[in-house]
Amino acid sequence: MNSHKFVFLRRCLFLLPIFLYNVLCVAQSANLASKGICAHRGANKTHPENTVAAFNEAIRLGAHMIEFDVQLTKDNKLVIMHDETVDRTTNGSGRVSELTFEEIRKLDAGSWKSDFFAGEKVPTLQEVLNIMPDSIWLNIHLKGTQKVGIETAKLIVAENRLNQTVIACEKESAKGVKKVDPSLKICNMNRLNSRQAYIEETIKEGYPFLQIKSSRDDDQMLSDIKRLKDSSVMINYFHSEKVTELYTLFEAGVDFVLTDNLEEMILAFSKLELQQY
């Protein structure tokens, strides 16, 4: 074999794993919706938020994206909880960061919603990943500093969930995510004094996702969305509970609408899909 053929063969062998990885990513991307309805903390209208029960119901209903919140316990376990304390959504009290996983695991995270969910536990991130199909976007909202970013990113990489994961976080936890794998998709949650400044930072820093808040809607929103789409930024919209708003939001360029009114919004979106999307 001459030297040129040897060099060519060696390059092919070197590039083969990269090629196969890209093929895998494309195949996985084909399973993911390009637009749709995001279950805010799972199917929280009917089920206790941020629990396995709520996530299973969101999956059953056909959510295109599921949003949930991740924090670290005192002993550095990744658990699913929105508030800084466990007071509102469990029968316990105290800050998540000051409680051990064992202490949190003993709590009832379902009875506050209804007696039917008595005994529901605060899940770990690992347990949530275990039930998630690869056809649903995972919108993981981090609560904390670099440490939670690092630990979450490590688990996402280990579980081969990069393709379907969007990590919503502020600058400090984003640093931790990027230390582990800069290719992880981040939704910029570093909100500034104005939406204009927020958008400018998102575009400048190269974030692939941004979350627009309905509370900041104004006459400028449509042009802001166009600016983001022109810069290839995907848009999560928080939030809408009205089916009558969906056509306007998706027509404007929003990619995913976060909602608590999950079943009704999914049904309305499916009708829109038949018409256009």
Legacy VTK file of the C-alpha trace (Angstrom):
# vtk DataFile Version 3.0
C-alpha trace
ASCII
DATASET POLYDATA
POINTS 277 float
0.000 0.000 0.000
1.424 3.370 -0.979
1.714 6.205 1.515
-1.135 8.262 0.020
-3.628 5.400 0.333
-2.458 4.728 3.880
-2.962 8.368 4.900
-6.407 8.392 3.262
-7.441 5.177 5.057
-6.179 6.467 8.393
-8.212 9.677 7.978
-11.315 7.668 7.126
-10.921 5.544 10.232
-10.419 8.669 12.329
-13.561 10.317 10.945
-15.767 7.223 11.136
-16.781 7.646 14.823
-17.623 11.317 14.194
-19.700 10.361 11.151
-21.581 7.672 13.085
-22.209 10.095 15.957
-23.667 12.675 13.552
-25.866 10.035 11.953
-27.125 9.065 15.395
-27.879 12.693 16.257
-29.817 13.182 13.029
-31.794 10.005 13.711
-32.583 11.154 17.226
-33.516 14.645 16.013
-36.056 13.089 13.671
-37.952 11.886 16.760
-38.213 15.376 18.242
-40.891 17.946 17.429
-39.789 21.227 15.886
-42.744 23.009 17.536
-45.217 22.100 20.221
-46.588 22.212 23.734
-44.386 22.055 26.822
-45.717 20.534 30.038
-44.791 23.028 32.768
-43.518 20.924 35.696
-45.274 17.967 34.119
-49.059 17.673 33.942
-49.358 19.866 37.011
-52.993 20.880 36.547
-54.148 17.376 37.472
-51.040 15.870 39.119
-48.573 17.043 41.785
-45.940 19.135 40.006
-42.413 17.843 39.425
-43.266 14.244 40.307
-43.010 11.013 38.346
-46.813 10.885 38.286
-46.984 14.306 36.635
-44.310 13.389 34.082
-45.926 10.063 33.192
-49.215 11.852 32.591
-47.499 14.450 30.386
-45.940 11.628 28.364
-49.311 9.875 28.069
-50.996 13.044 26.825
-48.342 13.552 24.158
-46.362 16.563 25.394
-43.669 17.628 22.938
-41.470 19.046 25.708
-41.499 18.591 29.481
-40.112 21.257 31.802
-38.882 20.449 35.305
-36.627 21.943 37.965
-33.393 20.520 39.360
-31.627 21.349 42.627
-28.874 19.861 44.759
-29.562 18.561 48.242
-27.210 19.124 51.161
-25.418 15.876 50.261
-25.215 16.762 46.538
-28.039 14.625 45.156
-29.937 15.999 42.154
-33.646 16.211 42.987
-36.667 17.675 41.217
-38.094 20.661 43.060
-39.089 24.162 41.975
-39.080 26.164 45.210
-36.051 26.824 47.388
-37.940 25.095 50.194
-40.004 21.905 50.331
-42.791 23.642 52.256
-45.338 24.233 49.469
-45.253 20.869 47.676
-44.522 18.388 50.478
-45.551 17.737 54.067
-42.112 18.873 55.259
-40.298 22.144 55.709
-36.854 23.556 55.108
-34.551 24.574 52.286
-33.655 21.912 49.730
-29.983 22.857 50.018
-30.068 22.289 53.781
-31.780 18.896 53.700
-30.197 15.554 52.869
-31.629 13.342 50.163
-32.733 10.837 52.795
-34.657 13.567 54.615
-36.335 14.756 51.425
-37.107 11.215 50.294
-39.181 10.605 53.415
-41.545 13.442 52.525
-44.970 13.104 50.912
-44.941 15.117 47.671
-48.456 14.217 46.546
-51.043 14.736 49.298
-51.029 18.541 48.916
-52.572 18.010 45.456
-55.064 15.334 46.473
-55.333 12.235 48.645
-55.110 10.136 45.483
-51.403 11.023 45.212
-50.557 10.371 48.865
-47.100 8.878 49.192
-45.727 10.330 45.949
-42.018 11.013 46.449
-39.697 13.810 45.357
-37.863 12.168 42.443
-34.201 12.330 41.511
-33.034 13.532 38.112
-31.872 9.986 37.374
-35.349 8.599 38.050
-36.924 11.177 35.761
-34.483 10.429 32.943
-35.267 6.730 33.342
-38.912 7.236 32.314
-38.401 9.779 29.531
-38.680 8.566 25.920
-36.170 9.989 23.440
-38.992 11.605 21.447
-39.654 14.357 24.006
-37.612 17.495 24.602
-36.300 17.777 28.167
-36.429 21.366 29.404
-34.296 21.166 32.555
-34.448 24.325 34.656
-31.485 24.560 37.016
-31.754 26.159 40.448
-28.318 26.870 41.864
-24.703 27.610 41.059
-21.929 26.032 38.978
-22.123 22.831 41.007
-25.674 22.000 39.918
-24.682 22.806 36.331
-21.713 20.463 36.478
-23.573 17.566 38.112
-26.591 17.869 35.833
-24.480 18.064 32.686
-22.432 15.029 33.740
-25.582 12.955 34.144
-27.081 14.142 30.852
-23.884 13.164 29.045
-23.646 9.818 30.835
-27.246 8.991 29.921
-26.736 10.025 26.270
-29.480 12.654 26.468
-27.608 15.570 24.882
-29.682 15.688 21.729
-33.056 16.097 23.437
-31.976 18.253 26.374
-32.236 22.003 26.793
-30.776 23.274 30.061
-32.490 26.474 31.198
-30.208 28.349 33.569
-28.553 31.599 34.544
-24.913 32.512 33.951
-23.371 30.858 37.001
-24.887 27.421 36.482
-24.305 27.781 32.715
-20.573 27.977 33.443
-20.788 24.565 35.098
-22.703 23.088 32.158
-20.136 24.394 29.666
-17.233 22.996 31.695
-18.617 19.508 31.207
-19.719 19.776 27.570
-19.923 23.061 25.620
-22.185 21.403 23.042
-25.061 21.080 25.508
-27.962 23.317 24.494
-28.598 26.139 26.967
-31.701 28.299 27.252
-30.559 31.690 28.505
-32.441 32.482 31.730
-30.177 35.349 32.723
-32.982 37.886 32.600
-31.993 41.545 32.369
-33.845 44.810 32.961
-35.388 44.820 29.494
-36.314 42.192 26.946
-34.195 44.036 24.400
-31.070 43.633 26.535
-31.989 40.001 27.209
-32.309 39.287 23.492
-29.071 41.072 22.646
-27.169 39.036 25.232
-28.714 35.771 24.004
-27.648 36.460 20.421
-24.209 37.786 21.347
-23.395 34.802 23.593
-24.657 32.297 21.018
-27.339 30.691 23.171
-29.542 28.397 21.053
-32.670 28.922 23.197
-34.371 31.815 24.993
-37.535 31.975 27.099
-39.923 34.845 26.487
-42.266 35.720 29.349
-45.907 36.531 28.625
-45.779 39.180 31.354
-43.449 41.193 29.102
-45.687 41.070 26.027
-45.978 44.395 24.245
-46.182 45.905 20.747
-42.510 45.067 20.262
-42.922 41.316 20.759
-43.452 40.337 17.122
-40.361 42.189 15.934
-38.368 40.735 18.843
-39.392 37.222 17.855
-38.407 37.912 14.244
-34.998 39.150 15.393
-34.469 35.943 17.356
-35.567 33.704 14.484
-33.287 35.588 12.089
-30.462 34.690 14.499
-31.563 31.011 14.634
-32.575 31.216 18.310
-35.360 28.848 19.346
-38.062 30.351 21.542
-39.806 28.899 24.571
-42.819 31.002 25.596
-43.824 31.156 29.251
-46.695 30.860 29.401
-50.167 30.458 27.850
-53.274 28.672 29.081
-55.592 29.770 26.253
-56.043 27.719 23.100
-57.092 30.898 21.294
-53.529 32.245 21.637
-51.753 29.294 20.046
-52.164 30.210 16.381
-50.824 33.723 16.965
-47.849 32.478 18.984
-46.759 29.796 16.521
-47.415 32.007 13.517
-45.187 34.655 15.101
-42.318 32.158 15.439
-42.563 30.714 18.954
-41.287 27.121 19.054
-42.654 25.768 22.335
-45.413 27.087 24.583
-45.183 26.247 28.281
-48.548 25.561 29.867
-50.353 24.169 32.895
-53.445 23.505 30.757
-51.734 20.586 29.063
-54.448 18.294 27.684
-56.514 21.080 26.139
-53.471 22.807 24.635
-52.105 19.588 23.094
-55.475 18.886 21.488
-55.634 22.438 20.110
-52.082 22.198 18.761
-52.819 18.894 17.024
-55.658 20.629 15.155
-53.287 23.430 14.162
-50.799 20.848 12.888
-53.445 19.381 10.592
-53.983 22.844 9.150
-50.428 24.067 8.813
-47.561 22.840 11.027
LINES 1 278
277 0 1 2 3 4 5 6 7 8 9 10 11 12 13 14 15 16 17 18 19 20 21 22 23 24 25 26 27 28 29 30 31 32 33 34 35 36 37 38 39 40 41 42 43 44 45 46 47 48 49 50 51 52 53 54 55 56 57 58 59 60 61 62 63 64 65 66 67 68 69 70 71 72 73 74 75 76 77 78 79 80 81 82 83 84 85 86 87 88 89 90 91 92 93 94 95 96 97 98 99 100 101 102 103 104 105 106 107 108 109 110 111 112 113 114 115 116 117 118 119 120 121 122 123 124 125 126 127 128 129 130 131 132 133 134 135 136 137 138 139 140 141 142 143 144 145 146 147 148 149 150 151 152 153 154 155 156 157 158 159 160 161 162 163 164 165 166 167 168 169 170 171 172 173 174 175 176 177 178 179 180 181 182 183 184 185 186 187 188 189 190 191 192 193 194 195 196 197 198 199 200 201 202 203 204 205 206 207 208 209 210 211 212 213 214 215 216 217 218 219 220 221 222 223 224 225 226 227 228 229 230 231 232 233 234 235 236 237 238 239 240 241 242 243 244 245 246 247 248 249 250 251 252 253 254 255 256 257 258 259 260 261 262 263 264 265 266 267 268 269 270 271 272 273 274 275 276
